[in-house]
Amino acid sequence: MTRSDAAPDPATAHAWTALGGDPALLGNVAYRAVSGGLPARLPVAELARATVGVCSLAAAELGARRSGGAVPEVRVDEGAVATAFVSERHLRIDGRRPTNFAPLSGFWRAADGWVRTHANYPHHRARLLAALGLSGDSGPDELAAALAGRPARAIQETVYAGGGLAVAVAEPGESEIPLGELPLVESRWIGEGAPRPLPEAALPASGVRVLDLTRVIAGPVATRTLALLGADVLRVDSPGLPEDPDAHADTGFGKRSAALDLGAPEGGRTLEALLADADVVVTGYRPGALDRFGLAPDALLERHPGLIVAQLCAWGWSGPWAGRRGFDSLVQAATGIAAIEAKAEADADADGHPGVLPAQALDHGTGYLLAAGVLRGLTGRQEVGGGRHLRLSLAGTASWLLRGIAPVPRGGGPAYDPAPWLAETVSGLGTLRYACSPIAFPDGFVDGPLDWARPPGRLGVDAPRWL
């Protein structure tokens, strides 16, 4: 166990500072070490435990502010962290193992290196093939042949121009985007107002209403965590935009899910009614993508002062790549992470095939940081009022992993075993085996292990209203 009276963990201290937290509270975070969780050349285990640590501390802080007591100590188990960071791999639906990557998603040889594609969604697959002049029924062999004779960056730009997803794999120390300019967390207070205290409650986020406009992993992990902590989380999706049902099964715990056409007059009115009673809005789309629906942060906070608006994107909020679509796997490729991890696998894979992190760590880590930022925003609103605007990106988390975290020598601890951190529940989707949340709670804070109040339901079936 990393004791609370020891020097603060450097990665935890960095993340807590980025979130604007009181340094005096860092001694309230302790870790139980395990051996063999999230092995990688880069300090993934340090990133993972730090993001869960600051989220746990932010939850304890908000709970203490609501009750009027002192902020208690939280003890994060690295076994729980390692299990949760690959929650999508542990998921079983009636015993079935989901497929996390489609056949056309992966690394491919180019004429001068490698590219990484993402084609999990049907529309991304169709755009990838069309941009490369391939027929819609083309498979991996046809894609490999089409890519092998073209330069990697030419593939990247051709596919981007066609609305698809492919990036050139950068060498270690190189990056397609300026990593040094990317902050881990951007936060600003907007407007003034009286403090909005939340009453004492059993859970830190009880009574908080969260409008969830996110997809895939990072944003849904953040809102899944807020739901665990007691928030009423309503996820809203466009009825015409497909979502992977298995991804929703993994990240939909604790939430309700509604379909709403924001471009239709009735959908716009419903959205505004939801916003009028919301405490938090979380978005996970490209910069500016939701502005036409009245969801630009400044406009949103002008209409609804006191909101916590938390935004997530792939590539950062400025620069030539800001408007591009992106996923964790693509950010790993474009920032040099994939090439660094390939070096760790060089003996086993001598052809230079790029490697991957042991988890979608940029997604999961950014998700816990985003949830922590929301919790800290709610704490600040209790004390000083006003609204808060938060921005995070997968690339910002990648920059921190590459440039801001040093490996920390730790005692071996027991061998990592995911079994204690897996649970099973019956749901409308079938019997689910799933990873428990790694968020730590003080002893006696809740009765028994904390779990989500409800399993995931089917996407888009709930009414678009608050409980």
Salt bridges, closest charged atoms under 4 A:
ASP5 OD1 - ARG3 NE 3.46
ASP9 OD1 - ARG49 NH2 2.94
GLU46 OE2 - ARG410 NH1 3.41
GLU61 OE2 - ARG65 NH2 3.99
GLU61 OE1 - ARG376 NE 3.00
GLU73 OE2 - ARG75 NH2 2.90
ASP77 OD2 - ARG32 NH1 2.92
GLU78 OE2 - ARG49 NH1 2.71
GLU78 OE2 - ARG410 NE 3.44
GLU88 OE1 - HIS364 NE2 2.92
GLU157 OE1 - ARG324 NH2 2.81
GLU176 OE2 - ARG153 NE 2.74
GLU186 OE1 - ARG391 NH2 2.91
ASP212 OD2 - LYS255 NZ 3.35
ASP232 OD1 - ARG256 NH2 2.98
ASP237 OD2 - ARG215 NH1 3.66
ASP237 OD1 - ARG235 NE 2.61
GLU243 OE2 - ARG235 NH2 2.78
ASP246 OD1 - ARG96 NH2 2.88
ASP250 OD1 - ARG224 NH1 3.60
GLU272 OE2 - ARG303 NE 2.89
GLU272 OE2 - HIS304 NE2 2.58
ASP279 OD1 - ARG196 NH2 3.96
ASP279 OD1 - ARG381 NH2 2.87
ASP298 OD1 - ARG188 NH2 2.68
GLU383 OE2 - ARG65 NE 2.91
ASP443 OD2 - ARG75 NH1 3.39
